[in-house]
């Protein structure tokens, strides 16, 4: 039986983290789907006899340096790594060949979050095979298991003298658009979380965070939540984020809407409600291609207590290089594009009591006069049939 919790050790980093000060850096991303349209595109590259190095690197080349600079690089793996199973009765069922785990290792991914609505798209086999592929590749994984106990176990990451627990959950509100069978039970494979009971998820958060803090210095909670294509968090997202922080989480980071949502602080702890897509093979050419990497720095609080202080910045990303380049090719943006994305995030966060400090900086405020949260115009041409 595979062990869900995983430990990884790192050496020196060239970016931000300092072993002398005990600061651990995390680069967290939104949705990564290596099946569906992504797999079709890889097949087309092979059919054109593109060089192997292009095929293996195009998707993460523009973000690889950031992921590798972090002590811990974390993705939301939205789709199983399997060639077995029967597709679930739902609108979209994703899967990718287990060999595609090489895209993650080449990019420097350390942990994959599985608490989402696609890990079990091909039933028990998809969860089992995904966990197996990640385990063999040395990538920590959490949020899905062969039963609820396993699904709720954390990824345990170690570095810079800090032991950190990552927790991953799926909750889509009281009336989810997904079949209830994808959530784990005591005797059923699936995701951590609950199909409709917010109170049950809150209870899991309290119990799991308390348990993780017994053996770790801090906890970061990742929530797959919200409504697709909405720029503002639902009330339940804000409530559950506060439950997690009140229970002791150092930060809360979300995904699922496929677009950015705002970011705030609560009790001096950061909350990023949605990072948008990342390398998302579920859609050839999405209308909204703005995304972000959450760069989180965790340090021991003054006085040497176990509780960690947390600082979060959002690094703007575009999720492809169309029309001239590759689809599904996430890359960090700079200059005017970086400012535009940060201004969108600032507008999305304006109604929070305490927006993320990065988004309320005076210099950004001056740059953002007249910029709202609306997405960029729809692309003039499409790279193919639209899907989620």
Legacy VTK file of the C-alpha trace (Angstrom):
# vtk DataFile Version 3.0
C-alpha trace
ASCII
DATASET POLYDATA
POINTS 388 float
0.000 0.000 0.000
1.300 3.452 -0.872
1.956 5.966 1.858
0.083 9.199 1.113
2.187 11.480 3.296
5.555 12.196 1.713
8.750 13.882 2.860
11.134 15.839 0.651
14.409 17.536 1.543
15.994 20.502 -0.221
19.329 22.209 -0.370
20.104 25.856 -0.938
17.773 27.995 -3.046
18.715 30.993 -5.143
15.460 32.850 -4.488
14.256 34.389 -1.231
14.663 31.451 1.150
17.540 31.501 3.610
18.626 28.482 5.610
20.073 30.765 8.291
16.737 32.464 8.913
14.618 29.349 8.457
12.399 30.779 5.707
10.683 28.176 3.554
9.375 29.209 0.135
6.396 27.648 -1.644
5.365 28.210 -5.257
1.746 27.094 -5.655
-0.153 26.996 -8.932
-3.666 26.525 -10.226
-5.026 23.750 -12.413
-2.729 21.373 -14.300
-4.493 18.974 -16.690
-2.187 16.805 -18.779
-4.966 14.908 -20.553
-7.757 15.791 -23.007
-6.631 18.630 -25.325
-3.113 18.632 -23.851
-2.614 14.984 -24.795
-4.032 15.657 -28.254
-1.556 18.493 -28.739
1.360 16.314 -27.641
0.247 13.724 -30.208
0.206 16.433 -32.894
3.740 17.518 -31.982
4.923 13.938 -32.283
3.140 13.558 -35.617
5.046 16.620 -36.873
8.310 15.078 -35.650
9.004 17.994 -33.324
12.229 17.553 -31.315
11.827 15.533 -28.136
13.145 18.413 -26.042
10.376 20.689 -27.371
7.688 18.125 -26.628
8.962 17.528 -23.103
9.448 21.173 -22.120
6.958 23.433 -23.955
4.305 23.450 -21.224
6.407 24.473 -18.217
9.395 26.173 -19.847
8.114 29.656 -18.977
7.524 28.871 -15.295
10.131 26.207 -14.603
12.679 28.616 -13.118
10.176 29.895 -10.563
9.028 26.402 -9.612
12.590 25.178 -9.230
13.642 28.214 -7.209
10.998 27.455 -4.602
11.790 25.048 -1.797
8.380 23.454 -2.415
6.592 23.614 -5.780
2.926 22.605 -5.497
0.403 22.107 -8.299
-3.268 21.204 -8.411
-3.209 18.071 -10.582
-6.629 18.267 -12.216
-6.943 14.899 -13.871
-5.650 11.394 -13.170
-2.583 9.697 -14.580
-4.062 6.420 -15.767
-4.900 4.337 -18.801
-7.393 2.162 -16.926
-10.929 2.514 -15.614
-14.369 3.544 -16.842
-15.264 7.233 -17.215
-17.559 8.631 -14.559
-21.074 9.769 -15.472
-20.259 13.482 -15.755
-19.832 16.144 -18.420
-16.060 15.933 -18.707
-13.758 13.100 -17.687
-10.035 13.773 -18.009
-7.048 11.436 -17.896
-3.449 11.393 -19.080
-0.951 8.567 -19.609
0.973 7.761 -16.406
4.198 8.485 -18.329
3.153 12.155 -18.461
4.295 12.444 -14.839
7.626 13.283 -16.494
6.236 16.751 -17.300
5.953 17.352 -13.565
9.375 16.025 -12.624
11.017 18.027 -15.412
9.290 21.164 -14.137
10.499 20.601 -10.582
7.136 19.811 -8.976
7.472 18.566 -5.388
3.828 18.016 -4.412
0.581 17.398 -6.281
-2.818 18.210 -4.816
-5.459 15.616 -5.673
-8.449 16.998 -3.746
-10.347 18.140 -6.833
-13.283 17.110 -9.025
-11.288 15.201 -11.656
-8.882 12.861 -9.844
-11.551 10.128 -9.728
-12.806 10.651 -13.296
-12.006 7.011 -14.116
-13.014 5.511 -10.810
-10.945 3.605 -8.298
-8.265 2.795 -10.865
-7.630 6.456 -11.644
-6.979 7.316 -8.006
-4.821 4.243 -7.472
-2.776 4.758 -10.635
-2.289 8.489 -10.042
-1.034 7.933 -6.523
1.253 5.213 -7.831
2.704 7.309 -10.660
3.387 10.231 -8.329
4.887 7.984 -5.672
7.290 6.385 -8.137
8.293 9.838 -9.392
9.049 11.039 -5.862
6.244 13.615 -5.864
4.266 14.028 -2.658
0.489 13.815 -3.029
-2.514 14.451 -0.814
-6.264 15.069 -1.028
-7.339 11.713 -2.513
-7.053 8.183 -1.221
-8.414 4.681 -1.245
-10.643 5.748 1.668
-11.448 8.937 3.565
-8.685 8.435 6.127
-6.032 8.333 3.412
-7.594 11.227 1.513
-7.357 13.436 4.602
-3.705 12.680 5.333
-1.323 15.584 4.672
1.710 15.884 2.495
4.599 16.397 4.919
7.384 18.533 3.473
10.685 19.325 5.231
13.232 22.023 4.501
15.016 25.028 6.043
14.572 23.466 9.475
10.769 23.632 9.047
8.298 20.771 8.871
5.215 21.766 6.890
1.905 19.955 6.351
-0.168 20.484 3.202
-3.877 19.623 3.280
-6.098 19.345 0.192
-9.922 19.300 0.024
-12.807 19.434 -2.449
-15.983 21.341 -1.614
-18.173 22.969 -4.277
-21.046 24.275 -2.178
-24.404 22.841 -1.085
-25.498 21.942 -4.632
-22.374 20.644 -6.379
-22.320 20.030 -10.149
-20.422 16.766 -9.601
-21.650 13.270 -8.657
-21.366 12.539 -4.947
-19.493 9.300 -5.540
-16.225 11.161 -6.204
-15.923 12.063 -2.510
-14.282 9.483 -0.274
-16.010 7.597 2.498
-14.537 5.316 5.138
-14.904 2.424 2.691
-14.836 4.281 -0.656
-12.090 5.748 -2.782
-12.262 9.484 -3.514
-11.463 13.002 -2.385
-11.211 14.628 1.010
-14.112 16.990 1.659
-17.868 16.580 1.355
-20.369 16.772 -1.527
-22.743 19.230 0.153
-22.196 19.719 3.916
-20.160 22.818 4.770
-20.238 21.976 8.473
-18.673 18.587 7.771
-15.837 20.240 5.830
-15.321 22.761 8.631
-15.098 19.902 11.130
-12.510 18.132 8.930
-10.457 21.300 8.727
-10.414 21.758 12.484
-9.567 18.136 13.195
-6.955 17.724 10.455
-5.177 21.009 11.166
-5.024 20.229 14.876
-3.662 16.784 14.117
-1.057 18.070 11.677
0.177 20.724 14.105
1.102 18.005 16.583
3.956 16.908 14.330
4.641 19.918 12.086
5.524 23.566 12.463
2.689 24.794 10.282
-0.115 23.933 7.884
-1.111 25.322 4.493
-4.643 24.457 3.367
-5.547 24.106 -0.303
-9.232 24.252 -1.225
-10.782 23.237 -4.541
-13.911 25.337 -4.304
-16.027 28.110 -5.788
-17.979 28.422 -9.005
-16.360 28.237 -12.415
-15.773 31.523 -14.289
-16.606 33.735 -11.287
-14.151 36.428 -10.189
-15.379 36.789 -6.614
-15.481 34.143 -3.869
-18.755 32.759 -2.597
-19.618 33.419 1.027
-18.878 29.809 1.944
-15.333 30.173 0.591
-14.730 33.096 2.929
-16.251 31.234 5.868
-14.171 28.079 5.339
-10.973 30.098 4.861
-11.560 31.704 8.240
-12.309 28.346 9.840
-8.960 27.061 8.587
-7.006 30.064 9.849
-8.812 30.103 13.192
-7.833 26.428 13.511
-4.171 27.302 13.007
-3.485 27.284 9.247
-0.698 29.611 8.129
-2.341 30.265 4.744
-5.242 29.191 2.523
-4.910 28.872 -1.254
-7.722 27.983 -3.658
-8.479 26.857 -7.188
-11.312 25.490 -9.380
-12.993 28.592 -10.903
-10.515 28.530 -13.876
-10.125 32.286 -13.413
-8.467 34.485 -10.840
-10.237 35.579 -7.683
-9.048 38.143 -5.163
-6.721 37.757 -2.195
-6.890 39.076 1.348
-5.469 38.623 4.830
-7.316 37.459 7.922
-5.579 37.601 11.290
-2.395 38.415 9.381
-2.703 35.162 7.410
-3.009 35.251 3.593
-5.936 33.840 1.615
-5.784 33.543 -2.186
-9.226 32.401 -3.321
-8.346 31.219 -6.838
-5.103 31.126 -8.834
-6.871 30.446 -12.138
-5.674 27.900 -14.668
-2.034 26.978 -15.158
-1.178 24.206 -17.638
-4.827 23.359 -18.235
-5.436 20.919 -21.065
-9.198 20.981 -20.654
-9.614 23.916 -23.054
-7.738 24.703 -26.267
-8.113 28.443 -26.001
-9.872 29.820 -22.907
-11.150 33.376 -23.012
-9.527 34.394 -19.723
-5.832 33.491 -19.724
-4.760 35.431 -16.646
-3.442 33.336 -13.769
-0.983 33.551 -10.903
1.634 31.626 -8.999
1.279 32.067 -5.255
4.749 32.678 -3.816
4.457 31.974 -0.100
7.251 32.477 2.400
6.934 30.847 5.830
9.203 31.759 8.730
9.283 30.930 12.390
7.477 33.625 14.347
9.492 35.868 16.639
10.417 34.059 19.833
10.938 30.649 18.240
7.369 29.446 18.668
6.063 26.638 16.473
3.577 28.950 14.762
4.851 30.275 11.436
4.524 33.750 10.011
3.385 33.875 6.378
3.974 36.320 3.535
2.266 35.893 0.160
2.863 37.542 -3.201
1.108 36.731 -6.471
3.232 36.361 -9.612
1.140 37.069 -12.740
1.050 34.360 -15.400
-0.447 33.898 -18.853
-1.580 30.356 -19.559
-0.535 30.027 -23.225
1.542 31.575 -26.020
-1.190 31.672 -28.665
-1.615 32.687 -31.419
2.073 32.503 -32.396
3.237 29.848 -29.943
2.091 26.804 -28.016
-1.207 26.376 -26.196
-0.974 25.203 -22.571
2.379 26.998 -22.226
2.155 28.875 -18.930
4.670 31.676 -18.508
5.383 34.475 -16.074
4.566 37.915 -17.502
6.407 41.177 -16.922
6.018 44.870 -17.663
2.602 46.120 -18.696
1.039 42.654 -18.703
2.191 42.043 -15.136
0.730 45.368 -14.044
-2.555 44.674 -15.826
-3.032 41.334 -14.060
-2.130 42.793 -10.669
-4.597 45.610 -11.283
-7.327 43.056 -11.998
-6.490 41.280 -8.747
-6.523 44.605 -6.924
-9.994 45.386 -8.264
-11.241 41.900 -7.367
-9.968 42.397 -3.813
-11.192 45.943 -3.262
-14.203 44.971 -1.131
-12.226 42.829 1.293
-11.638 44.353 4.712
-7.905 43.684 4.386
-6.700 43.023 0.815
-3.342 41.328 0.363
-0.623 43.942 1.136
0.858 43.558 -2.359
-2.487 44.628 -3.846
-2.895 47.748 -1.713
0.602 49.133 -2.287
0.535 52.861 -3.234
2.618 52.350 -6.371
0.189 49.753 -7.677
-2.762 52.004 -6.859
-1.278 54.728 -9.070
-0.715 52.242 -11.892
-4.238 50.885 -11.705
-6.358 54.007 -12.191
-9.429 52.987 -14.182
-8.562 49.278 -14.379
-11.358 46.873 -13.379
-11.663 43.104 -12.993
-13.150 42.424 -16.446
-11.331 39.772 -18.487
-9.454 40.546 -21.685
-11.453 40.470 -24.941
-12.349 37.088 -26.373
-9.675 35.837 -28.807
-10.312 36.648 -32.448
-9.455 33.088 -33.487
-9.829 29.777 -31.748
-7.289 26.970 -31.591
-10.057 24.398 -31.666
-13.364 23.355 -30.209
-13.999 24.884 -26.822
-14.408 22.625 -23.824
-14.252 23.343 -20.087
LINES 1 389
388 0 1 2 3 4 5 6 7 8 9 10 11 12 13 14 15 16 17 18 19 20 21 22 23 24 25 26 27 28 29 30 31 32 33 34 35 36 37 38 39 40 41 42 43 44 45 46 47 48 49 50 51 52 53 54 55 56 57 58 59 60 61 62 63 64 65 66 67 68 69 70 71 72 73 74 75 76 77 78 79 80 81 82 83 84 85 86 87 88 89 90 91 92 93 94 95 96 97 98 99 100 101 102 103 104 105 106 107 108 109 110 111 112 113 114 115 116 117 118 119 120 121 122 123 124 125 126 127 128 129 130 131 132 133 134 135 136 137 138 139 140 141 142 143 144 145 146 147 148 149 150 151 152 153 154 155 156 157 158 159 160 161 162 163 164 165 166 167 168 169 170 171 172 173 174 175 176 177 178 179 180 181 182 183 184 185 186 187 188 189 190 191 192 193 194 195 196 197 198 199 200 201 202 203 204 205 206 207 208 209 210 211 212 213 214 215 216 217 218 219 220 221 222 223 224 225 226 227 228 229 230 231 232 233 234 235 236 237 238 239 240 241 242 243 244 245 246 247 248 249 250 251 252 253 254 255 256 257 258 259 260 261 262 263 264 265 266 267 268 269 270 271 272 273 274 275 276 277 278 279 280 281 282 283 284 285 286 287 288 289 290 291 292 293 294 295 296 297 298 299 300 301 302 303 304 305 306 307 308 309 310 311 312 313 314 315 316 317 318 319 320 321 322 323 324 325 326 327 328 329 330 331 332 333 334 335 336 337 338 339 340 341 342 343 344 345 346 347 348 349 350 351 352 353 354 355 356 357 358 359 360 361 362 363 364 365 366 367 368 369 370 371 372 373 374 375 376 377 378 379 380 381 382 383 384 385 386 387
